[in-house]
Amino acid sequence: MKKIFFLLGFVFLANMFSFAQTGDDPKDGTRRIDAIKIAYLTKELDLSPDEAKAFWPVYDRYTNEIKSTLKDSKDDDVLVRQQKLLDIRKKYKNEFVRVLSQERVNRLFMAENRFAELLKKDLQERRKNQLRPNRKGF
């Protein structure tokens, strides 16, 4: 039964990714992907309404700092950039533990990685489909 729910959730996410890329404005796509990510993380962490109320402001600060660091460190050495990101994660880990258990904070970081992989696979599949010639009628 759990596998069925996982499969249905994956199909839902795949459909949402395709919906997220239909707009002409890149910011619309980014906002939609962010909304999908929020739904995904909420489900993965099984956040209660009270936990969500405390968690999302911290998470927003965390993601803003990550985005800012990525933007500002484009010319940095790869290892320097990765260290900066790791330092941010360590800093916010302590803040997340105030809201969630240590185990759920670990699940957060793993869920972020899984979400990024799902998004990456979806984008690769889209590119592959765009490059594939249309073979209707064969």
Buried (B, 14 or more C-beta within 10 A) or exposed (E): EEEEEEEEBEEBBBEBBEEBBEEEEEEEBEEBBEEBBBBBBBBBBEBEEEBBEBBBEBBEEBBEBBEEBEEEBEEBEEEEBEEBBEEBBEEBBEBBEEBBEEEBBEBBEEBBEEBEEBBEEBEEEEEEEEEEEEEEEE
